[in-house]
Amino acid sequence: MRRQKVKMKLQHCSIRCSYFCLLVFAFCFLIFHARVAADFDSKRWAKWREINVADKDAPASFVQVELDGPVFAGAREDLADLRVIDEQGVEVPSKLVVQRDETREEQRPLEMLDRALAPDGRLSFTLDLGADPPHHNRLDLETSSRNFSRRVTIEASDDRRQWVMVRDDGYIFDFTRDRKARFLTIDYPLSTRRYLRVTIWNRNEPPVEITSASVFQVTERSARLNRWPATLADQGVDARLRASIWMLDLSYQKVPSARLEFQPATTNFQRRVEIEGSNDGQTWLPVGSGEIFAIGIEQRTRQHLQLDYSEAHFRYLRIKVFNYDDSPIQLAEVRVYGYPHYLLFRREPGRSYRLFYGNPSAAAPHYDLERLSPYLALEQLSTLSLAAEQNNPEAGALNAEAPWFERQPLWLWAVLVIAAAVLGRMILRLAKLSTGSGK
């Protein structure tokens, strides 16, 4: 009889526990659904801009709007609050599109043959790509040597008797000072020849020890980059770091940049560069680093004056060029580039559209267009521009008019904590009843 009562209590407690879980889940779902369902309310967006449509009576078509500095400054950094709205206040599906560089590599490690060190310091070796050689256009070397800079030539042959020069001005280098910087890759015109003869010109310096070599077929598709207007906000020399400092101002916060291009006023230098970013000019975060050089010796020129980095969203860029014990280099200009960002949507005849942004709490939208866009030839679409930015005067009432649960950011966490405590107590009670019934 006692076990029967305990079993009934277990069943009742289990049912109450299940009902409680369903109640909490339903409550959270309804609140969340209410927020998402009412996602667009013009009062919650601080900025808007008219989308310029030249011919409103043209047939329906997909178009794209190129985003600019004011949009990046006013929107969220991830641009999840961008909304296209027609003249009737209806939200139009849209998709953010960023076309970036694409690189595909196929690697083949190779054995080095006929390694020889000539009296004049030339180190040469041959690479055999096999009886059915693949296409190849890049050589990658590995070395245990440190602190060097060497010219490299590459010749190609089908029979190891007749050689054709495919690159006579390649350079590799390694600088291990305060930080490590290496460049051991040499590109050359696409080839299908079986053999490569590589020569490293050491001259009167210690030979560079090459430990391995690989060849690649590299297929690249370069995307168009926008040049951002940049002004020199500050410059100087840091005696402790032994570095020249330049600070560039891109005029708007959160501008996406991905490349610096240096225009030097001097030549014959090789320097390490570090890049930092900030939106307020006070707090700086690392952006990227690399090596720039411009060499003109014995009628041979070689330069690398471009630094690419992962897309960064900053108004200010601080550039440190480490001179160490050399004289500071003179820069005529530093250019800043970024990949253009577009907002894709379908334009209907007779309609006008506005772009809204500036809602930090907006959830990222999800449209069918996300899955349809790969079927569109984006490079063939018309590109629309934006009119001047407008402030939304109604946006100031956002916090006052928002529902209570949206003005209390901790409400959901509080509900979940209470629910977890109640649920834990029920589970503990179930455990005790179950233990008691087993005795």
N, C-alpha and C positions, 0 to 999 in steps of 0.2 A: 504493500500500500504506500509506504514512504517513497519507494523508488518511483511509483506511478506519479505521485505529487511533484517530485523533483523533475521528472521528465516533462510534466505539463508546464512547470515554471520555466524550464529551459526553452520550450517551444514558444511560450508567450514572450519571453525576453528576446528571443531571436527574432520574432515577428516585429516587436517594438523597435529593435535595432535596425531592421531592414526598412521599416517605415521612416525612421528618423533619417537614415542615409538618403532615402529617396527624396524626403522633404528638403534636406539641405541642398542636394544636387539640383532639384527643381528651382529652388530659390535663387541659387547662383546662376543657373542657366537663364532664367527669366530676366534677371538684372542685366547679365551680359548681352542677351539677345536684344533687350530694349535699347542698350547703348549702341549696338551695331546697327540695328534697324533704323535708328535715328541718327546715323553717322553724319550725314551732311545737313548742317544747319548753317546758313550763311553768317549767322551771328558768331559762330565759333571760328571763323577764318579771318585773320587780321588783314590780309592783303588780297587784292585781286587785280587782274590786268585783262583788258580786252584783247582777244586774239584777232589779228588783222586778216580778214578773208577778202581777197581782191574781187572775186566774182561769186557772190552768194547764190546765183542761179545756176551755177555749173553743176553737172551731174554729181551724184554722191560718189565719194572716193575717200580712201584713207590718206591722211595727211600727217605731217609731224611738225611740232613747234620746237624751235631751238631755244633752250633755256640760257639765261644770261646771269650776270652778276647779281642784280637785285633779287632774282628768284633764289639763287643759292644762299644769299644772305638772309632772306626772309623765311625760307622754308626749313623744314627739318633737314639734318645732314643726310639722312637716308632718302629724302624726298618722298617719304611715304604719305605726306599730307597734300600732295598735288591732286587737284580735282578739276576736271573740265565740266562746266555747267552751261547748258544752253539758255536761251532767253526766257524759257518757260520755267527755269529753275530745276530742270531735270538733269541728273548726273549722267554724264556720257562716259562709257567705258574707255579707259586709256591705259597706256603701257609705257613705262620708262625704257628707253633704248639708248645704249652706249656701245658704240662700235670701237673695239680695241684691236691692237695688233695681235695677230695670231702666228704662232711659230710651232712647227711640227718637226721633230728630230728623229732620225733613225740612226742608231749608233752601231759601229762595228769595231771592237778592239782588235788591234793587229800586233803581230810579232815584228820586232825591229831586226832587220838583216843588214849585213855588211857595215856594221858600225865602225867608223874610222875617225881618228883625230889627226889632222894634217899638221905639219910643222908650223904653219902660219896661224894655228889656233882654230881652224874650221873643224866643227864636229858634223859628220854627215852619217846618215843611215837611210836604208830603203825599207819601204812598207809594201807588202804584197797583199792585194785585196782579193786574190783568188782567181780561178779560171773564168768565173762568171761575175765580174766585178759589178757592184751596184753603182748607181749614181752617187756622186759624193762632191761636196763643195766646202767642207770645213774640217780643219785639223785641230785636235785638242791634245796638248802635251801635259805630262805630269813630270815634276822635278822635285828633287830634294834640296836643290840649291836655293840660296837666299840672297836678296839684295843685288839684283843684276838687271840689266837692260840689254837685249841682244836683237840684232837684225836676223831675220829668217827668210830663206828662199825655198821655194817648193817647185820641183820639176816633176813632170808626168811622162810615162812611157808605156808602150804596149809590150816591148820585148827586152827592156833593160839595156838596149844599145843606143837607140835614138831617143833623146830626151827633149821635151818641150817645156820652157819656163811658163808656169802658170801664176806664180806670184814671186816677185823679187824684192818687195819692200815690206814684208811682214815684220812685226815686232812682238816680242814677248818681254815681260818684266815681272819682277817681284820686289816689293819694298816692305821690309819688316822693321818698322821703327816703333813708334808708340802704338801703332795699329798695323794690321797686316793688309796689304793690297797686292793682288796678283792679276795678271792678264796673260793667259797661256793659250789663247784661241786665235787661229788664223783662218780667215775666209779666202776662198779663191773661186774662179769661175767653175760652173758645174762641169764635171768630167766623168767619163766612163772608162778611163785608162786603168790598167791593172796595177801599175807600179807608181809609187810616189817616192822621190828622193828629196829628203829634207836636209838642209844645211843650216847650221847655226854658226854665225860669225862671231867668234870669241875674241879674235885679234890678239892683243897682248894681255888680255884679262884672263883670270882663271876659267877653265871650261865649265859650262853649265852641264850638270849631270841630268840627262833625260831618262826617267825610269819607265815610262810607258807612253803609248800613243794610240789615239783612236781617230777614226774618220766618221763624218756624219753626212747625211743628206738633210739639209735644212731647207724647209719650205716656209716662206714667210709671206704674210699678207699684211701690209701696212695700212692702218686706218689713218684717216685725215686727223690732224691735230689743229686745234685753235691756238693762236698766240694770244696770251692775255696781256693787256697793257700793264706794265710794271714800272713803278718809279723807284729810284734809289732813295730810300728814306734815311739811311745812315751808313757810314763806313768808318773803318778805323783799323788799328792793329792791336792785337792782344799779345803783350810782351811775354806773359807767362806761358801761353800756348804756342808762341812763335807763329802766329797765324794772322792773316788778313781777314777782316770781317766785313761783309756786305749785308745790308738788310733791305729787302725789296717789299714794296707795298702794292698789292693787287687791287686795292680800292674797296673790295667787298669781302665780308666774312665768308668762310666756308667755300671759297672758290676751289674747284677741283683741278689740281695740277699733277703732271706726271713726268715732266721732262724739263731740264735746264740745258740751255745751249750757251756756251761761253764764247765771247768775241774778244780775244786777247789783243792787246796793243804791242806785246812783245812775243818773242819766240824762244825756242830752245829751253824748255822747262818741262818738268814732270812733277805734279803736285797732287797730294791727297786732298779730297774735298769732303766735308760733312755738311749736311743740310738739316736744318731744324724749322719747325713751323709753329705759328701762334696765331690766335684770333684776336688777342687783346694786347699783344706786344709785351706781355709780362711773363706768361707761362709758356715755356717752349718744350716741344716734343720732337724726338728724332723722326726724320722723314726718309733719309737715305744717305748714302756715301759712295765714294768711288774715286777714280783717278782720272785726271785730265793731263794731256801732254801735247806739245807742239814741238816737233823736232825738224830742223833743217840743217843737215850736215852733209858735206861733200855732194852737193847737188841732189840729195835725196831728202824728201819731205815725208813726214808721217805725223798725223795728228789725231787726237781723240778728245773732242771738246764738248761732248754731249753726255749727260748723265740722266738715265731713266730710273724711275723709282715707282713703287706702288702708289696708286692714286692717293693724294693727300688733300685734305679740305681745310685750307688755312688762308687768311688774308695776308699774313706776313711770312716771308721766308728769310731765314738767316743763314748765310753761306759762310763757312769757315774754310779758307784755303791755307793749308799748313806749309809755311815756307821753311821751317826749321832754320838752318844756318845760311840759306840763300836769300838773296834780295827779293822783296815782294814783287810779284808779277803785276803788270798793269793790265786792267781789263777795260776795254772800250765800252762793253755792254754785256749784260746777262739777260737772255730772253727766256720767258716762261711759257710753257705749252701745256695744254690739257686736252683730253678727249672730249669732243662735243657730246652733250647730253640732249636727247630729244624726247618729247612726249608724243606718242602716237595715238591717234583716235580717228574715228570715221566721221567725216563731215557730210551733212545732209543738205540738199538744196534749200535755200531760203532761210536757213538758220544762222544765228549769230552765237558766238561762244565766248566764255570768259574762263580764265585760269585763276583758281583760288589756291592760296597757300598761306602758311602761317598759323597752323594749329598743332601745337606740340603733342597733344593727347590723341590725335587722330589715329585710328587703326589703319594699317595698310590695306588697300582695297584688293579684291580678287575678282577678276573678270574673265570671261571666256576668251577675250582678246589675247590673254597670256599664252593660250595654246594655239591660237590662230596666227599669231604674228610670224612664226617661222616660215609660213607659206607666202609671205609678202616680200617683194623685191624692194627693200627699204631704200636702196640708193636711187630708185626711180621715183620715189614719192615727192610730192610738192612740199616745200618747207615754208611754214608760215612764221610771221614775226609777231612780237608782242608790243602793245601800246604801252604808254607810261604807267608806272605803278600807282595804284590807288589804295589809300588806307580805308579800311572798313570801319566807319564810325560806330557801328553797332557792336563791334567786337569787344568794346570795353565793358559791356554788360554781361560778358560770358560767365564770369564766376558768380555774379549775383543771381543770374537766372538759371544756372545749372541746377539740376536736381540735387537733393541733399547728399545722396550716396556718391555723386560725382565730385562734390566739393569736399568729401572726406576720403582721402586716398588710402586710409588704413582700415576702412570699414570692412572690406572683403577679407583681409587678413584676420581681423578680429572675429568675424563670423566663423572662419575656418578653424581658428584656434579653439573657440568655444565648442564647435562641433566635434573636433578631435578629442577634446577633454571628455565630453559626454559619451562619445562613442567608446573611448578607452575605458570609461567606468562600466559601461554595459558589457564590454568584452571581459573585463575582470570579473564581473558578477557571474557571467556565463561560465567562466573558468572555475570559479568557486563552486557553483552549483554542480558542474560536471564532476569535479573532484569529490564532492560530497555524495553524489549518486553512485560513485564507483566503490565506495567503502562498504 
